[in-house]
Amino acid sequence: MTFDDAEQDMGEPPYTPAVNPLARLLDGVDDVVRRLREQAERQPEHPAEARAEVEPLHPRGLDLTLSEIVEETPTTRTLRLRASDGGSLPPFRAGQYISLDVAVDGVETNRAFSISSSPNRLDHYDLTVRRLPGGLVSGHLLDRVAVGDRFTSGGPMGTFTHDPLFHGDDVLFLAGGSGVAPAMSMIREIVESRLPRRMTLLYGSRRSDDIIFKDELDAIERDHPSIVVHHVLAENEPGWAGAVKPLDAALIGELVGPLDGRMVYLCGPAYKYPYLTAQLRSLGLPGRRVRKEANYVALPPPKAPGWPAGLDPEQEVTVDVRGRGSFRMPRGRELLYALEENGMPPEASCRSGECGDCRVKVCSGEVFHAEEARVRMADRESGHAHSCVAYPLTDIEVDFRPGRGF
């Protein structure tokens, strides 16, 4: 039996081997396909048991209640969320996020927020939210929510975490604004668990009164020599004795010394990532030693790299959602947001092209992906798009699974 014959003979899901031309070059392909087929025939007996084991650790949805609001700075609040049933929340790794569902002015949407609390404390998740100019969700969470409000969210997600096997015990974190949230979770874990890890935080803020967690960071640095914090302001101000931007190679080298083999984490405004990466490389740090948090907004058309020259992003096209209806939208609008605004939201989490939760199948027509899209080879072959960073170039028809609660 050949690979092609086996592929055609595998039958219906739960499993069908994907076509990969490279497989034809390997010895023993027929045996591998045979074993996959045998496994597929046994698989239907186990999904319910597997789901019961997985659900507590990786739930599809969480029911959360806002138990406390902490005023951090004039522009920032920390929202403390607990399980509505009073139980423990799923475990997470410092640096991960949850995708919080929010209804704002009749639009059902969600946003990814890094968890700033320690992963040792599973009675709550802390989400530290900073006001963004014109931000639909940040303004709602800072101005309209109250203790006792209930939310739904997905479970913890993300790969912006420390790997003790590959990242070493001496790490550097460059944070800006609310980008300090995952750094705070990592620092709290180091302190509470007495981990043998040194962490240096370079934290950029606009003003001294806008530094999130300043008092706690000062106390931790004073009592724990393994944690070093350098605050960097956008502009000097009376009485400020710390560093002032620009945060360039010279200042990084002055504050933290040689980067020899250290892992560096970046979390803040995404437009600064290329600049900071270049500064780090000029200090001899290879690109593989830089990790970037991906929860950011892609550069919109026509500024997005690769956008077809001369194509008007304001021109409208028709989006037909199979079995649910259709609407008109501008080419330069993210497909995910247009779907939400028209009452047909797909599942979504990171909103930056990485996780793939918001995938939609493009049944007809053509879409453009921003360069941030981490589209898998299988998705490209099957015609799936990451709707959070996808823009319809033509009239399109799409199909997808509705988001939580729809």
C-alpha positions as CSV (number, residue, x, y, z in Angstrom):
1,M,0.0,0.0,0.0
2,T,1.4,3.4,-0.9
3,F,1.2,6.6,1.1
4,D,-1.4,8.0,-1.3
5,D,-3.5,4.9,-1.1
6,A,-3.3,4.9,2.7
7,E,-4.3,8.5,2.8
8,Q,-7.4,7.9,0.7
9,D,-8.3,4.8,2.8
10,M,-8.1,6.4,6.2
11,G,-11.8,7.1,6.4
12,E,-13.5,9.9,8.4
13,P,-12.2,11.7,11.4
14,P,-11.3,11.5,14.3
15,Y,-7.9,11.4,12.6
16,T,-6.6,11.6,9.0
17,P,-2.9,11.9,8.3
18,A,-2.1,15.3,6.6
19,V,-0.5,15.2,3.2
20,N,3.2,16.2,3.5
21,P,5.4,15.7,0.4
22,L,8.4,15.2,2.6
23,A,6.8,12.0,4.0
24,R,7.3,10.3,0.7
25,L,11.0,10.5,1.1
26,L,11.1,8.6,4.4
27,D,11.4,4.9,4.9
28,G,8.6,3.1,6.6
29,V,5.8,5.5,5.7
30,D,3.3,2.7,5.0
31,D,3.9,1.3,8.5
32,V,3.4,4.7,10.1
33,V,0.2,5.3,8.3
34,R,-1.0,1.8,9.3
35,R,-0.4,2.5,13.0
36,L,-2.1,5.9,12.8
37,R,-5.1,4.2,11.3
38,E,-5.2,1.6,14.1
39,Q,-5.0,4.4,16.6
40,A,-7.8,6.3,14.9
41,E,-10.0,3.3,15.1
42,R,-9.5,3.1,18.9
43,Q,-9.6,6.8,19.6
44,P,-13.4,7.3,19.7
45,E,-13.5,5.3,23.0
46,H,-11.5,7.9,24.9
47,P,-12.5,11.5,24.2
48,A,-14.9,11.8,27.1
49,E,-12.3,10.5,29.6
50,A,-9.6,12.7,28.1
51,R,-11.8,15.8,28.3
52,A,-12.6,15.1,31.9
53,E,-8.9,15.0,32.7
54,V,-8.0,18.0,30.7
55,E,-10.9,20.4,31.5
56,P,-9.8,21.4,35.0
57,L,-6.3,22.3,33.8
58,H,-7.2,23.8,30.4
59,P,-10.9,24.9,30.5
60,R,-12.7,26.2,27.5
61,G,-14.2,28.9,29.7
62,L,-14.1,30.3,33.2
63,D,-16.8,32.0,35.2
64,L,-15.1,34.9,37.1
65,T,-16.3,37.5,39.6
66,L,-14.5,40.8,40.2
67,S,-13.7,40.8,43.9
68,E,-11.4,43.8,44.3
69,I,-10.2,46.9,42.3
70,V,-6.7,48.2,43.2
71,E,-5.9,51.8,42.1
72,E,-2.3,51.5,40.9
73,T,-1.7,54.9,39.2
74,P,-3.9,57.6,37.7
75,T,-4.1,55.6,34.5
76,T,-4.0,52.0,35.8
77,R,-6.1,49.6,37.8
78,T,-5.6,46.0,38.9
79,L,-8.8,43.9,38.7
80,R,-8.7,40.9,41.0
81,L,-10.9,38.1,39.6
82,R,-11.9,35.0,41.5
83,A,-13.8,31.8,40.5
84,S,-17.5,32.6,40.8
85,D,-18.0,29.2,42.6
86,G,-15.4,30.0,45.2
87,G,-13.0,27.3,44.0
88,S,-9.4,27.4,42.8
89,L,-8.6,28.7,39.4
90,P,-6.6,26.6,36.8
91,P,-2.8,26.8,37.2
92,F,-0.7,29.0,35.0
93,R,2.9,29.9,34.3
94,A,4.2,33.4,35.1
95,G,4.0,35.4,31.9
96,Q,0.8,33.8,30.6
97,Y,-2.5,35.6,29.9
98,I,-6.2,35.1,29.8
99,S,-8.7,36.4,27.2
100,L,-11.4,38.3,29.0
101,D,-14.9,38.5,27.4
102,V,-16.4,42.0,27.6
103,A,-19.6,43.6,26.3
104,V,-19.1,47.3,25.5
105,D,-21.9,49.4,24.0
106,G,-23.6,46.3,22.6
107,V,-20.5,44.9,21.0
108,E,-19.3,41.5,22.3
109,T,-15.5,41.3,22.3
110,N,-12.6,40.2,24.3
111,R,-9.0,41.2,25.1
112,A,-5.9,39.4,26.3
113,F,-4.5,40.5,29.6
114,S,-1.3,39.2,31.2
115,I,-1.8,37.8,34.7
116,S,0.2,40.0,37.1
117,S,-0.4,37.9,40.2
118,S,1.9,35.0,41.3
119,P,1.2,31.6,39.9
120,N,1.5,30.3,43.4
121,R,-1.8,31.9,44.3
122,L,-4.7,30.3,42.5
123,D,-7.5,31.8,44.5
124,H,-7.4,34.7,42.1
125,Y,-6.0,36.2,38.9
126,D,-4.9,39.8,38.9
127,L,-5.3,41.7,35.6
128,T,-3.5,45.0,35.5
129,V,-5.2,47.3,32.9
130,R,-3.8,50.6,31.7
131,R,-5.9,53.2,29.9
132,L,-5.2,53.4,26.1
133,P,-6.2,56.6,24.3
134,G,-9.4,55.7,22.5
135,G,-9.3,52.2,23.9
136,L,-12.8,50.6,23.8
137,V,-12.1,47.9,26.4
138,S,-9.5,49.6,28.6
139,G,-11.8,52.6,29.1
140,H,-14.8,50.3,30.0
141,L,-12.8,48.3,32.5
142,L,-11.4,51.4,34.2
143,D,-14.6,53.5,34.2
144,R,-17.6,51.2,34.3
145,V,-17.0,47.9,36.1
146,A,-17.6,47.4,39.8
147,V,-16.9,44.8,42.5
148,G,-19.4,41.9,42.0
149,D,-19.5,42.1,38.2
150,R,-19.1,38.7,36.5
151,F,-17.0,37.9,33.5
152,T,-16.2,34.9,31.4
153,S,-12.7,34.1,30.0
154,G,-10.7,31.4,28.4
155,G,-8.1,29.5,30.4
156,P,-4.5,30.7,30.8
157,M,-2.5,30.8,27.5
158,G,0.8,31.9,26.0
159,T,4.4,31.0,25.6
160,F,6.0,34.2,27.0
161,T,7.3,32.3,30.0
162,H,10.7,31.4,31.5
163,D,12.1,28.0,30.5
164,P,14.6,26.9,33.2
165,L,16.3,24.5,30.7
166,F,17.0,27.0,28.0
167,H,16.7,30.6,29.4
168,G,19.2,30.3,32.3
169,D,19.2,31.8,35.8
170,D,20.1,35.4,34.9
171,V,17.5,37.1,32.8
172,L,16.7,40.7,31.7
173,F,13.2,42.1,31.2
174,L,12.5,45.3,29.3
175,A,9.0,46.5,30.0
176,G,7.0,49.6,29.1
177,G,3.7,50.7,30.7
178,S,1.4,47.9,31.5
179,G,4.0,45.6,29.9
180,V,5.3,45.2,33.5
181,A,2.4,42.9,34.3
182,P,4.0,39.6,33.2
183,A,7.3,40.7,34.7
184,M,5.5,41.3,38.0
185,S,4.2,37.7,38.0
186,M,7.7,36.4,37.3
187,I,9.2,38.5,40.1
188,R,6.5,37.5,42.6
189,E,7.1,33.8,41.8
190,I,10.9,34.2,42.2
191,V,10.4,35.8,45.6
192,E,7.7,33.5,46.9
193,S,9.3,30.3,45.7
194,R,12.9,31.4,46.5
195,L,13.9,30.4,43.0
196,P,17.7,30.5,42.2
197,R,17.1,33.1,39.5
198,R,18.4,36.6,39.1
199,M,16.1,39.0,37.2
200,T,16.9,42.6,36.1
201,L,13.9,44.8,35.2
202,L,14.3,47.9,33.0
203,Y,10.9,49.5,33.2
204,G,10.0,52.5,31.1
205,S,7.2,54.9,32.2
206,R,6.0,58.3,31.1
207,R,6.2,60.0,34.5
208,S,7.2,59.0,38.0
209,D,3.5,59.0,39.2
210,D,2.7,56.5,36.4
211,I,5.1,53.8,37.5
212,I,2.9,50.7,38.2
213,F,3.8,48.6,41.3
214,K,6.5,51.1,42.3
215,D,6.2,50.7,46.1
216,E,6.2,46.9,45.8
217,L,9.1,46.8,43.4
218,D,11.1,49.1,45.7
219,A,10.4,46.8,48.7
220,I,11.3,43.6,46.7
221,E,14.5,45.1,45.4
222,R,15.5,46.2,48.9
223,D,14.9,42.8,50.5
224,H,15.9,40.5,47.6
225,P,19.3,41.0,46.0
226,S,18.4,38.7,43.1
227,I,15.9,41.3,41.9
228,V,17.3,44.5,40.4
229,V,14.9,47.2,39.1
230,H,15.9,50.3,37.0
231,H,13.1,52.8,36.2
232,V,13.5,54.9,33.0
233,L,11.3,57.9,32.4
234,A,10.3,59.4,29.1
235,E,11.3,62.9,30.3
236,N,13.3,64.2,33.2
237,E,11.3,65.9,36.0
238,P,12.3,67.8,39.2
239,G,13.6,65.5,41.9
240,W,14.1,62.5,39.6
241,A,17.4,60.7,40.2
242,G,16.9,57.7,37.9
243,A,17.5,57.1,34.2
244,V,15.9,59.0,31.4
245,K,15.2,57.8,27.9
246,P,16.3,57.1,25.2
247,L,16.6,53.4,26.2
248,D,19.3,52.6,23.7
249,A,22.3,50.3,23.7
250,A,24.4,52.8,25.7
251,L,21.9,53.1,28.5
252,I,21.1,49.3,28.5
253,G,24.9,48.6,28.8
254,E,25.3,51.2,31.5
255,L,22.5,49.8,33.6
256,V,22.8,46.1,33.3
257,G,26.3,45.4,32.1
258,P,27.3,42.6,29.6
259,L,24.5,40.5,28.2
260,D,26.6,37.4,27.8
261,G,24.2,34.6,27.1
262,R,21.3,36.2,29.0
263,M,17.7,35.8,27.9
264,V,15.9,39.1,27.3
265,Y,12.2,39.5,27.5
266,L,10.4,42.4,25.8
267,C,6.8,43.5,26.7
268,G,5.4,46.9,25.8
269,P,4.4,48.9,22.8
270,A,5.0,46.7,19.8
271,Y,6.3,49.5,17.5
272,K,9.4,49.7,19.8
273,Y,10.3,46.0,19.4
274,P,12.4,46.3,16.2
275,Y,14.3,49.3,17.6
276,L,15.0,47.5,21.0
277,T,15.9,44.3,19.2
278,A,18.5,46.2,17.1
279,Q,19.9,47.9,20.2
280,L,20.3,44.5,21.9
281,R,22.0,43.0,18.8
282,S,24.4,45.9,18.8
283,L,25.4,44.7,22.3
284,G,26.2,41.3,20.9
285,L,23.0,39.6,21.9
286,P,21.7,37.2,19.2
287,G,18.1,37.3,18.1
288,R,17.4,33.9,19.5
289,R,18.0,35.3,23.0
290,V,15.2,37.8,22.6
291,R,11.6,36.9,23.5
292,K,8.7,39.2,22.7
293,E,5.2,39.2,24.2
294,A,2.9,38.9,21.2
295,N,-0.3,40.6,22.7
296,Y,-0.1,43.7,20.5
297,V,-1.9,45.4,17.6
298,A,-0.5,44.8,14.1
299,L,0.4,47.8,11.9
300,P,-2.8,48.5,9.9
301,P,-3.0,48.8,6.1
302,P,-1.7,50.5,4.0
303,K,1.3,50.7,6.4
304,A,1.4,47.0,6.9
305,P,4.4,45.4,5.1
306,G,3.3,43.6,2.0
307,W,0.0,45.4,1.6
308,P,-0.8,45.4,-2.2
309,A,0.4,48.7,-3.7
310,G,-2.4,51.0,-4.8
311,L,-5.2,49.0,-3.0
312,D,-7.5,51.4,-1.2
313,P,-8.0,50.1,2.4
314,E,-11.2,52.2,2.8
315,Q,-13.0,50.5,-0.1
316,E,-15.7,48.2,1.1
317,V,-16.1,44.5,0.4
318,T,-18.8,42.0,1.3
319,V,-18.3,39.3,4.0
320,D,-20.7,36.4,3.9
321,V,-20.7,34.3,7.0
322,R,-21.9,30.8,6.0
323,G,-25.4,30.2,7.5
324,R,-25.5,33.4,9.5
325,G,-25.7,36.5,7.2
326,S,-23.5,39.0,5.5
327,F,-22.2,42.6,5.9
328,R,-20.0,45.2,4.2
329,M,-16.7,46.3,5.7
330,P,-13.6,48.3,4.6
331,R,-10.6,46.2,3.4
332,G,-8.4,47.9,6.0
333,R,-10.4,46.7,9.0
334,E,-9.4,43.6,10.9
335,L,-11.8,40.8,10.0
336,L,-12.2,39.7,13.6
337,Y,-13.4,43.2,14.7
338,A,-15.8,43.5,11.8
339,L,-17.3,40.1,12.7
340,E,-17.8,41.2,16.3
341,E,-19.3,44.5,15.4
342,N,-21.9,42.7,13.2
343,G,-22.8,40.3,16.0
344,M,-21.0,37.2,14.7
345,P,-17.8,36.9,16.9
346,P,-15.6,33.9,16.5
347,E,-13.5,32.5,19.3
348,A,-10.5,34.8,20.0
349,S,-7.7,35.1,22.5
350,C,-4.3,36.8,21.8
351,R,-5.6,39.1,18.9
352,S,-2.0,39.4,17.6
353,G,-1.9,36.5,15.1
354,E,-0.1,34.0,17.3
355,C,-2.5,31.6,19.1
356,G,-4.9,30.7,16.2
357,D,-8.1,30.7,18.3
358,C,-9.8,33.1,15.9
359,R,-9.2,31.0,12.8
360,V,-11.9,31.2,10.2
361,K,-12.1,29.1,7.0
362,V,-12.1,31.3,3.9
363,C,-14.4,29.4,1.6
364,S,-14.0,31.9,-1.3
365,G,-12.2,35.1,-1.9
366,E,-8.8,36.4,-0.8
367,V,-7.5,37.8,2.5
368,F,-4.3,39.6,3.4
369,H,-2.4,38.6,6.5
370,A,-0.3,41.1,8.5
371,E,3.3,39.9,9.0
372,E,2.6,39.1,12.7
373,A,0.3,36.2,11.6
374,R,1.7,32.8,12.8
375,V,-0.4,30.9,10.2
376,R,0.4,27.2,10.3
377,M,1.2,25.3,7.2
378,A,-1.9,23.1,7.6
379,D,-4.0,26.3,7.9
380,R,-2.6,27.7,4.7
381,E,-3.3,24.4,2.9
382,S,-6.9,24.2,4.2
383,G,-7.6,27.9,3.6
384,H,-7.8,29.1,7.2
385,A,-7.0,32.7,8.2
386,H,-6.2,34.2,11.6
387,S,-9.1,36.8,11.6
388,C,-7.4,39.1,14.1
389,V,-4.7,40.0,11.6
390,A,-6.6,39.2,8.3
391,Y,-8.0,41.8,5.9
392,P,-10.4,40.9,3.1
393,L,-9.0,42.0,-0.3
394,T,-12.1,40.8,-2.2
395,D,-15.6,39.7,-1.3
396,I,-15.2,36.6,0.8
397,E,-17.2,33.8,2.3
398,V,-16.1,32.5,5.7
399,D,-17.1,29.7,8.1
400,F,-16.1,29.3,11.8
401,R,-17.1,28.2,15.2
402,P,-18.9,31.0,17.2
403,G,-17.2,32.4,20.2
404,R,-17.9,31.6,23.9
405,G,-21.6,32.0,24.7
406,F,-22.8,32.4,21.1
